[in-house]
Amino acid sequence: MIRELHVQKITEAVRQMCIEANQNLGEDVLNCFHQALQTEISPVGKEILEQLIENARIAREEQVPICQDTGLAVVFLEIGQDLHLTGGDLKEAVHQGVREGYGEGYLRKSCLDPLSRINTKDNTPAIIYIDIVPGDQAKVWVVPKGGGSENMSRIFMLPPSAGLAGIKDRIVETVKEAGPNPCPPTIIGVGIGGNFEQSALQAKMSLLRPLGTPNPDSELDHLEKEILGLVNKLGIGPQGLGGLTTSLAVHIRKLPCHIASLPVAVNVQCHASRHKERVL
Amino acid sequence: MSNIVHLTTPLTDEMVSSLRIGDKVFLNGVVFTARDAAHKRLIDLLDAGKDLPFEIKGQIIYYVGPSPAKPGRVIGAAGPTTSYRMDPYAPRLIELGLKGMIGKGKRAPAVKEAMVKHKAVYLGATGGAGALIAQTIKAVEVIAYEELGAEAIRRMVVENFPAVVINDTAGGDLYEEGINKYRQS
């Protein structure tokens, strides 16, 4: 049986999730703030964490954005192969959802031409990734991603001899060099393997996993906790003013890679880690 | 020890020279907003020998691109953007009498040197706390480059705008001090 879904439903879901993601910080992130308040020893660090909790409350109650950088709209779609999309162009439906969400939600339009620097004025085009999966449903994620933390992200094409030690060094180095710039406490998304562009995409996708949930791969789960420990010894702390809470989590995904390569991508995510998902 | 200081703009050399890293500042009065595109235009004006769209002596520039105001509000979310992108432009403005900058993140050595030489300070506001900070902004007026949208230059009136001194006129750097204090490796 082929199920039908009008693309207007996708537009509507994207519209709503753009607004919700930017106004309502997820419980997973808030829980991390509260946990960090228990372990942080820096008085200024604690004060910053309290400000972030208060900021999230104001944004939620008054329906204003958590952060003025409401990001580029990154949209992931998993489309079931038994689903027939009707009523128009899927990608245009996503762009329209972003256009409506950023307009009606009073969100900032941060998208512009890279050379002329002329703003597109409606935050489109969205950055869209589409995957075809078994089933007859559509799953949609909206992930507004700010520029400050994205600018601190890196890709390393390591030689295989660098090994696990080299991977850890590059991740810690990325966080250290970023210092206060990406709005710590951060979440560190890591993609290991694949090729040049896949490593970056895996790093981004690792950020979709709710904070506080274990990595399904127990080896990677262990590695995530080890690297989080290393990162939090850097002393950067909340907002880079010194402290133990430099990052809230490290998330890792891996893919097989070429015998000659060891790609490692580090996608830094600010504490305003916004992601919403919906099944249609 | 860090102090709590209430400051009202415009700022004098004496006012900024008394500030030290770690001081908590509550700002009152006027601040001007400018970020990447506006800074480029300001420097282009200076290169062309023209006047800036506002008197910069004694003033503070806030690096922010606010989200649009909902009906009935003066501003949307309005937290700081990362400051290093303004580093190529900042020393020239400091030389002209700019007394303060508000942003987040590290500054280049040339900016820190200009702050020491010409008496100016760099204040950090909490990045990602745009909804909280917006509550201290009481009036907003676009004064230049409206076509830049979020990047336009705005004149903001603030009441008890919270910030912390990151770089002072003595060459101190709160980021370096903070990290050194808590680093374990």
Interface residues (C-beta under 8 A of the other chain):
Chain A: I41 S42 V44 I48 Q51 L52 E54 N55 A56 I58 A59 E62 Q63 V64 P65 I66 C67 Q68 D69 T70 Y106 L107 R108 K109 S110 R117 N119 K121 G147 G148 N151 G179 P180 N181 P182 C183 L230 K233 L234 G235 I236 G237 Q239 G240 L241 G242 G243 L244 C270 H271 A272
Chain B: G22 A37 V64 G65 P66 S67 P68 A69 K70 R73 G76 A77 A78 G79 T81 T82 Y84 K104 G105 K106 G124 T126 G127 G128 A129 G130 A131 L132 A134 Q135 L148 G149 A150 V164 L174 Y175 E177 G178 I179 N180 K181 Y182 R183 Q184 S185
